Amino acid sequence: MYDLPARFHTQLAREQRRCISDQYGTEIRIHETLLASPMRTLDPTQAEFFFVPIYPECYLFRANQQHGKEGLAMTNRWARLSPKL
């Protein structure tokens, strides 16, 4: 699992509580489950699966609140750039 700054995942979830409890909370539950998994490794040579923890729905909720119709386009740009940041 990649260790990204909280602004890409847990900080967004704290700011946008809706994304925790609705259908999009799945991305949060997957992240939490993988963090707690006894099969998790920090050694990339042993990994069979890589997970990049970003919460795009939480970002979308915030972007829509702050920027209206432009929120979806902003979220798409953010999701494409997140792994590079």
C-alpha positions as CSV (number, residue, x, y, z in Angstrom):
1,M,0.0,0.0,0.0
2,Y,1.4,3.4,-0.9
3,D,1.7,5.8,1.9
4,L,0.2,9.0,0.6
5,P,-0.3,12.2,2.6
6,A,-3.7,12.3,4.5
7,R,-5.0,15.0,2.2
8,F,-5.6,12.3,-0.4
9,H,-7.7,10.1,1.9
10,T,-8.3,10.3,5.6
11,Q,-8.3,14.1,5.7
12,L,-11.0,14.2,3.0
13,A,-13.1,11.6,4.9
14,R,-13.0,13.8,8.0
15,E,-14.0,16.9,6.0
16,Q,-16.7,15.1,4.0
17,R,-18.5,12.9,6.5
18,R,-21.1,11.9,3.9
19,C,-18.6,9.8,2.0
20,I,-18.1,7.6,5.0
21,S,-21.7,6.6,5.4
22,D,-23.0,6.4,1.8
23,Q,-22.3,3.9,-1.0
24,Y,-18.9,5.6,-1.7
25,G,-17.7,4.6,1.7
26,T,-16.5,1.4,0.1
27,E,-13.2,3.0,-0.9
28,I,-12.7,3.9,2.8
29,R,-13.6,0.5,4.0
30,I,-11.3,-1.2,1.5
31,H,-8.4,1.1,2.6
32,E,-9.1,0.4,6.3
33,T,-9.3,-3.4,5.7
34,L,-6.0,-3.5,3.8
35,L,-4.3,-1.4,6.5
36,A,-5.3,-4.0,9.1
37,S,-4.6,-7.1,7.0
38,P,-2.0,-9.5,8.3
39,M,-1.1,-10.2,4.7
40,R,0.0,-6.5,4.2
41,T,3.7,-6.1,3.5
42,L,5.8,-3.0,3.3
43,D,8.3,-4.7,1.0
44,P,7.2,-4.1,-2.6
45,T,9.2,-7.2,-3.8
46,Q,6.8,-9.4,-1.7
47,A,3.6,-7.6,-2.8
48,E,1.2,-9.2,-5.3
49,F,-1.2,-6.2,-5.2
50,F,-0.6,-2.5,-4.9
51,F,-3.2,-0.1,-3.5
52,V,-3.1,3.7,-4.0
53,P,-5.3,5.1,-1.2
54,I,-7.2,8.1,-2.7
55,Y,-10.8,8.9,-2.0
56,P,-12.1,10.6,-5.2
57,E,-15.7,10.7,-4.0
58,C,-14.8,12.6,-0.9
59,Y,-12.9,15.0,-3.1
60,L,-15.8,15.3,-5.5
61,F,-18.2,16.2,-2.7
62,R,-15.9,19.0,-1.5
63,A,-15.3,20.2,-5.1
64,N,-19.0,20.3,-5.8
65,Q,-19.6,22.3,-2.7
66,Q,-16.9,24.8,-3.4
67,H,-17.0,25.0,-7.2
68,G,-20.4,23.8,-8.4
69,K,-20.5,22.3,-11.9
70,E,-16.7,22.6,-12.3
71,G,-16.3,20.1,-9.4
72,L,-16.5,17.0,-11.5
73,A,-13.8,18.2,-14.0
74,M,-11.6,19.3,-11.0
75,T,-12.0,15.8,-9.5
76,N,-11.0,14.1,-12.7
77,R,-7.9,16.2,-12.9
78,W,-7.1,15.5,-9.3
79,A,-7.5,11.8,-9.6
80,R,-5.2,11.6,-12.6
81,L,-2.5,13.7,-10.8
82,S,-2.7,12.2,-7.3
83,P,-0.3,9.3,-7.8
84,K,2.3,11.8,-9.2
85,L,2.0,14.2,-6.3
